[in-house]
Amino acid sequence: MKIKQILTILEEMAPLAYAEDFDNVGLLVGNQDNEATGVLVCHDALENVIDEAIAKNCNLVVCFHPILFSGLKKITGKNYVERAVIKAIKNDIAIYAVHTALDNHKDGVNKIFCDALGLKNTKVLVPKQNFIQKLITYTVPENADKVRNALFEVGAGTIGNYDNCSFNSVGFSTYQGNENSNPVIGTKGELTQTNEIKIEVTFEKYLQSKILKALFSNHVYEEVAYEIYELQNQHQNIGLGMIGSLETPMSETEFLTFVKDKMQCGGIRHSAFLNKKISKVAVLGGSGSYAIRNAIQAGADVFLTADLKYHNFYESENQILISDIGHFESERYTKNYIVDFLKEKITNFAIVLSEENTNPVKYL
């Protein structure tokens, strides 16, 4: 199996188009055309993790955080990033990062977080914006089913829990082909009027090239009339953070003790207690201070995230309990999820969970 075949499966798990614009995801180091000897899944692709990959004969390291986040002007081994990259290149090891591509997935980092806490009825906390487009096209009634079905097959027409969604209206069209035309219906040089179906479907914008290929391949006309619009709708199943409910409400102290145990936290920093039961819980794995207002607006009793600064705790405004449980801790089970996904998709192949603890924060 070549590395690129595994990368295709990884992108099925976490489409790179889901990643935030600031991020650096995908294949960061290595040749995707090499034969894969094994996959090592880790949180951070540090030098000691590359050593582990060498020892376990894995030439593909799949990490959550990208070891290369901003550009390198020199690679001299002067810091931990350069040392890891040099060792990977020297030993022909590829590095692939998922990061916010998996953060934004409905079954990704924050769903894993929710599942660890046993939250029910979960939904995205900060839906992704400007990610949905609409295609409008026109064809004769005899061709409409073929066009629609082809569009559905490549991902058009999916809205939340529903697929094969479209709007269709009946009208008529007029056209007149020039001397170079070859009309399927009518005669070139003559004005033609024919009945048509107007088909409207929405799709995730990264699918645009596949959508257009399906349209052109299955449309009966020589010249295909179509329009694409970018919608302002939020994508309810893609975005950062999640919110859900506890099966049984807890006191604030009881809940934070529960979280500390489940997420194996060295400590939890939190805002002032509000002396109310915790029932509705918002989470955002990693750095999530920007979503405090979203958690309040969603009616959460508590917001669990990481990397909060001093003044972020004031933003609770006595409306919500804000808790910083640690960056690594909030993403703790992500690598386990990646391993389980790959093992389900690729049988009889070495998929290894890294044994290295790459959390840089220690607790006294």
C-alpha positions in Angstrom: 0.0 0.0 0.0 1.3 3.4 -0.9 1.3 6.3 1.5 -1.1 8.3 -0.8 -3.7 5.5 -0.4 -3.6 6.0 3.4 -3.8 9.8 2.9 -7.0 9.4 0.9 -8.5 7.5 3.9 -7.3 10.2 6.3 -9.0 12.9 4.2 -12.2 10.8 4.3 -12.0 11.1 8.1 -11.1 14.8 8.1 -11.5 16.6 4.8 -8.6 19.1 4.4 -11.2 21.6 3.1 -12.7 21.7 6.6 -9.5 23.2 8.1 -9.3 26.8 9.1 -7.5 29.2 6.7 -4.7 29.9 9.2 -3.9 26.2 9.6 -1.3 24.0 8.0 -2.8 20.5 7.4 -2.2 17.6 5.2 1.2 16.0 4.1 3.9 18.2 5.6 7.0 16.0 5.0 7.7 13.1 2.7 6.8 11.4 -0.6 3.3 10.2 -0.9 4.3 7.7 -3.6 6.5 5.7 -1.2 5.3 2.3 -0.1 3.9 2.5 3.5 5.6 0.2 6.1 3.4 1.3 9.0 1.5 4.2 10.5 2.3 5.8 13.9 -0.4 8.0 15.3 0.5 10.7 17.8 -0.5 14.1 19.2 2.7 16.0 18.3 5.3 14.8 15.8 8.3 15.6 18.0 11.8 14.2 17.6 11.2 11.5 20.2 8.1 10.5 18.3 10.1 10.2 15.1 12.5 8.0 17.0 9.6 5.8 18.0 8.4 5.6 14.4 11.9 4.5 13.3 12.0 1.8 16.1 8.5 0.5 15.1 9.2 0.6 11.3 6.5 3.2 10.6 7.3 5.5 7.7 4.1 7.6 8.1 3.5 9.6 11.2 0.0 11.0 11.5 -0.1 13.8 14.1 -2.9 16.0 15.4 -0.9 19.2 15.7 1.2 20.2 12.6 4.9 20.2 13.5 5.3 22.8 10.7 2.9 25.6 11.4 4.6 28.7 10.0 7.3 28.8 7.3 10.9 27.7 7.8 13.6 29.9 6.3 16.4 27.6 7.5 16.6 24.0 8.7 19.7 23.8 10.9 18.4 21.8 13.9 18.4 24.8 16.2 14.9 24.1 17.6 12.6 21.3 18.3 10.7 21.8 15.0 13.8 21.7 12.8 15.2 18.7 14.6 12.0 16.7 14.1 11.8 17.6 10.4 15.5 16.8 9.8 15.2 13.4 11.4 12.0 12.6 9.5 13.6 13.5 6.1 16.8 11.7 6.9 14.9 8.5 7.7 12.4 8.9 4.8 9.4 9.3 7.2 6.3 11.2 6.0 4.4 13.4 8.4 0.7 14.2 8.0 -1.3 16.6 10.2 -5.1 16.8 10.6 -5.6 19.5 13.2 -8.6 21.9 12.5 -9.7 19.6 9.6 -10.7 17.2 12.4 -11.6 20.0 14.9 -14.4 21.1 12.5 -15.7 17.6 11.7 -19.0 16.7 13.4 -17.4 13.4 14.6 -14.0 14.9 15.3 -12.2 16.4 18.3 -15.2 18.0 20.0 -17.5 15.0 19.5 -14.7 12.9 21.0 -14.6 15.4 23.9 -18.4 15.2 24.4 -18.4 11.4 24.3 -15.7 11.2 26.9 -18.1 13.2 29.2 -21.2 11.3 28.2 -22.9 14.3 26.8 -26.2 13.8 24.9 -28.0 15.6 22.0 -24.8 17.3 20.9 -24.6 20.0 18.2 -21.9 22.3 16.8 -21.2 25.4 18.9 -19.6 27.7 16.3 -20.9 26.7 12.9 -18.6 27.2 9.9 -19.5 30.3 7.8 -19.3 30.8 4.0 -18.9 27.1 3.3 -22.1 26.4 1.3 -22.7 27.1 -2.4 -25.7 26.7 -4.6 -25.8 25.4 -8.2 -28.6 26.3 -10.5 -28.8 24.6 -13.9 -31.4 24.0 -16.6 -32.2 20.9 -18.7 -35.0 19.2 -20.6 -37.3 17.0 -18.6 -36.0 13.8 -20.2 -32.5 14.6 -18.8 -33.4 16.0 -15.4 -33.3 12.7 -13.4 -29.9 11.8 -14.8 -28.4 15.2 -14.0 -29.9 15.3 -10.5 -28.7 11.8 -9.6 -25.2 12.5 -10.9 -25.0 15.6 -8.7 -26.3 13.7 -5.6 -23.7 11.0 -6.1 -20.8 13.5 -5.7 -22.2 15.2 -2.6 -24.7 17.8 -3.8 -28.1 18.1 -2.1 -27.0 17.2 1.5 -28.6 19.4 4.2 -28.1 18.2 7.8 -29.6 14.8 8.2 -31.1 14.8 4.7 -29.6 14.0 1.3 -30.9 14.1 -2.3 -32.3 17.5 -1.6 -33.2 19.7 -4.6 -35.7 22.3 -5.7 -37.1 21.9 -9.2 -39.4 24.2 -11.2 -40.8 24.1 -14.7 -40.4 26.8 -17.3 -39.3 27.3 -20.9 -36.1 28.4 -22.6 -35.2 30.1 -25.8 -31.9 30.0 -27.7 -30.6 30.3 -31.2 -27.3 28.6 -32.2 -24.8 30.2 -34.6 -23.2 28.5 -37.6 -20.7 26.7 -35.4 -23.3 25.3 -33.0 -24.6 21.7 -32.9 -27.9 21.9 -31.0 -29.4 18.7 -29.5 -32.8 20.2 -29.8 -33.8 22.6 -32.6 -31.9 23.8 -35.7 -28.9 26.0 -35.8 -29.6 29.5 -37.0 -33.3 29.2 -35.9 -34.9 30.5 -32.7 -35.8 27.5 -30.6 -38.2 27.4 -27.6 -38.4 24.3 -25.4 -39.7 23.2 -22.0 -37.0 22.9 -19.3 -36.6 21.9 -15.6 -34.7 24.3 -13.4 -32.7 22.3 -10.8 -31.3 23.9 -7.7 -29.0 22.1 -5.2 -26.6 23.2 -2.4 -23.2 21.7 -1.7 -20.0 22.2 0.4 -17.9 24.5 -1.7 -14.8 22.2 -1.7 -16.9 19.8 -3.9 -17.3 22.4 -6.7 -14.9 20.8 -9.2 -16.6 17.4 -8.7 -20.1 19.0 -9.0 -19.2 20.7 -12.3 -17.6 17.6 -13.7 -20.8 15.6 -12.9 -22.9 18.3 -14.4 -21.0 18.5 -17.7 -20.7 14.7 -18.0 -24.4 14.0 -17.6 -26.1 17.1 -19.3 -27.5 16.6 -22.7 -26.8 20.1 -24.1 -23.8 21.1 -26.0 -23.5 24.3 -23.9 -24.5 23.9 -20.3 -26.2 26.9 -18.6 -25.4 27.0 -14.9 -24.9 29.5 -12.0 -23.0 29.1 -8.7 -23.7 31.3 -5.7 -22.0 31.5 -2.4 -24.5 31.4 0.4 -24.4 33.1 3.8 -26.0 30.1 5.5 -24.1 28.5 8.4 -23.1 24.8 8.1 -24.8 23.2 11.0 -22.7 20.0 10.9 -19.2 21.6 10.4 -17.6 24.0 12.9 -15.7 24.4 16.1 -16.8 23.3 19.6 -19.9 21.5 20.6 -22.7 21.7 23.1 -24.6 18.9 24.8 -26.4 17.9 27.9 -25.5 15.7 30.9 -27.8 12.8 31.5 -27.9 13.8 35.2 -27.2 17.4 36.4 -24.3 17.9 38.8 -23.2 20.6 41.2 -20.3 22.7 40.0 -17.8 21.1 42.2 -19.0 17.6 41.4 -18.9 18.3 37.7 -15.3 19.7 37.6 -14.1 16.8 39.7 -15.8 14.5 37.2 -14.1 16.3 34.3 -10.7 16.2 36.0 -11.0 12.5 36.4 -12.4 11.8 32.8 -9.9 14.0 31.0 -7.0 13.2 33.4 -6.3 16.9 34.1 -3.4 18.0 36.2 -5.6 20.9 37.4 -8.5 23.0 36.4 -8.6 26.8 36.4 -12.2 28.2 36.5 -14.2 31.4 37.0 -16.3 32.0 40.1 -18.9 29.4 41.0 -22.5 30.5 40.3 -24.0 28.0 42.8 -26.2 26.4 40.2 -26.5 22.9 38.7 -24.5 22.0 35.6 -26.7 20.5 32.9 -25.8 22.0 29.6 -22.1 21.8 28.7 -20.2 23.6 25.9 -16.7 22.3 24.9 -14.0 23.4 22.6 -10.8 21.3 22.4 -7.6 23.4 22.4 -7.6 27.2 22.5 -11.2 28.4 22.7 -11.4 31.8 24.4 -13.0 33.3 21.2 -16.1 31.0 21.8 -17.0 32.2 25.3 -19.8 34.4 23.9 -21.1 31.6 21.7 -21.3 29.3 24.8 -23.2 32.0 26.7 -25.6 32.6 23.8 -26.2 28.9 23.5 -27.4 28.7 27.1 -24.5 26.6 28.4 -24.0 26.3 32.2 -20.3 25.7 31.7 -17.7 26.1 29.0 -14.7 23.7 28.9 -11.7 24.8 26.8 -8.0 25.7 27.2 -5.4 28.4 27.0 -7.5 31.0 28.7 -5.8 34.3 29.8 -6.5 36.2 33.0 -9.1 38.6 31.5 -11.0 35.8 29.7 -12.4 34.7 33.1 -14.1 38.1 33.5 -16.0 37.3 30.3 -18.2 34.9 32.2 -20.1 37.9 33.4 -21.7 35.8 36.1 -23.7 34.0 33.4 -21.5 30.9 32.9 -18.8 28.8 34.6 -15.7 29.0 32.4 -13.1 26.2 32.9 -9.6 25.8 31.5 -8.8 22.1 31.7 -5.5 22.2 29.7 -4.8 22.1 25.9 -3.5 18.6 25.7 -6.1 17.3 28.1 -9.0 18.7 26.1 -7.7 16.8 23.0 -6.5 13.8 24.9 -8.5 11.1 23.1 -8.1 12.4 19.6 -5.2 10.1 18.6 -7.1 7.1 19.8 -10.0 8.0 17.5 -7.6 8.3 14.5 -6.1 4.9 15.3 -9.6 3.3 15.6 -10.7 4.9 12.3 -7.7 3.7 10.4 -7.9 0.2 11.8 -11.5 -0.1 10.7 -10.6 1.1 7.2 -7.2 -0.7 6.8 -7.1 -4.3 8.0 -3.9 -6.4 8.3 -1.7 -3.4 8.4 0.4 -1.8 11.2 -1.5 1.1 12.7 0.3 2.0 15.9 -0.7 4.3 18.8 2.2 6.4 20.0 3.3 5.7 23.5 5.1 9.0 23.8 3.4 11.7 26.0 4.0 15.0 24.2 2.2 17.2 26.6 4.7 20.1 27.3 2.9 21.2 30.5 3.7 19.5 33.8 2.0 19.9 37.1 3.5 20.0 40.6 
